[in-house]
Amino acid sequence: MTKDIVIAGSGFAGMWAAISAARAIALADREADVRVTIVSPSPNLAIRPRLYEAKLDDVNPDIAPLLAAVGVRHVAGVIESIDAEWRRLIIAGTDGVRTVMSYDKFVLAAGSRLFQPPVSGLADHAFNVDQFADARRLGAHLDSLADRRDTPARNTVVIAGGGFTGIETAAEMPERLRAILGEQAAIRVVVVEQAPHIGPDLGANPRPVIEEALAECGVDIVTGAAVAAIEADGVTLSSGERIATSTVIWTAGARANPLAEQLAGEKDRFGRVVGDAYLRAPDSDIFVTGDMVRAATDDAGNVAAMSCQHAMSLGRVAGHNAAAELVGLPLHPYSQPRYVTCLDIGPWGALFTEGWDREVRLTRETGKAVKREINTRWIYPPAADRDAAFALAAPDHVIVAA
């Protein structure tokens, strides 16, 4: 009887979980009786780290040929419910039809969603760069500003959230606005962060560099305040200050897909399931990975970030282990002790750090060269070649960064 591994999501973790599972099945010579299926709305890998960019030509690559090459089936739909007791899923197909799918092993790799608290006007007036469709909507809005009357509101962009995404979005925005509105437009870009400092999760070491770089890019920084209300022509901050703007971009954090709430066990403050060393959920037939799992990266107390850097390795491990339990291969514990960050800061360049204390290693153009390599090569799907994909899908595969 055929055994089924079902994977929810075709993002970084889901794609690599599928390839890694297929690799393990092939190693055990069990391709005839173990099947791998990805369920997601479409067979695409959204390159979310690039969605803040102006050009979106190659940020949603089609992975259908890759999945076919490694023998993974794709089902177009969204998993609505998980029945762990009976090992079955309710899937809402993109054709509007609901179906039931059974599994022997399930990998929850449904990713994360932008955190959107009940801020007045957020749903009606704000933009974001969370998903591919959101980034396209923002791009269309920015292009439309050229047809509006020249006012401070038209010329001002406010980014709510001064974390990784907020900084990258803000740094590119002055040049992006000038390309649309002209070099003479009195543009203003403001990033608002409620913490006392910009980039609170990035730590103290890179902070002076980030502040200098944003200033050079022409970005104003407001800290110690949050966006409290959003209207069509402005925002009001928690400090009482009002900023006239037609464009608010919300980048204030992420939360795990709500499917995590359907699993038993402890969740962290981001809604992630606390997994064991092999990325199992409390139910032994379910593995959690990517932005859905809280997993220790090392023995020093560090935990995987909600980032593609960690999602790719988490996916490889979860996919391998889900298959290994069915085909009799050894399980592989998750470990990812090396940690780097590479923050794009627009025309200034990029900031490359190493370690959890984020020691600055590269800046400006040398950092930008690494960022380009990451964004255009390392995080992209492999070629639609079975052997080449399997060579990159081992659970202990490590990308050697600069």
Secondary structure, 3 states (H helix, E strand, C coil): CCEEEEEECCCHHHHHHHHHHHHHHHHCCCCCCEEEEEEECCCECCCHHHCCCCCCCCCCCECHHHHHHHCEEEEEEEEEEEECCCCEEEEEECCCCEEEEECCEEEECCCEEECCCCCECHHHHEECCCCHHHHHHHHHHHHHHHHCCCCHHHHEEEEECCCHHHHHHHHHHHHHHHHHHCCCCCCEEEEEECCCCCCHHHCCCCHHHHHHHHHHHCEEEEECCCEEEEECCEEEECCCCEEECCEEEECCCEEECHHHHHCCCCECCCCCEECCCCCECCCCCEEECHHHEECECCCCCCECCCCHHHHHHHHHHHHHHHHHHHHCCCCCCCCCCCCEEEEEEHHHEEEEEECCCCEEEECHHHHHHHHHHHHHHHCCCCCCCHHHHHHCCCCCCCCCCC
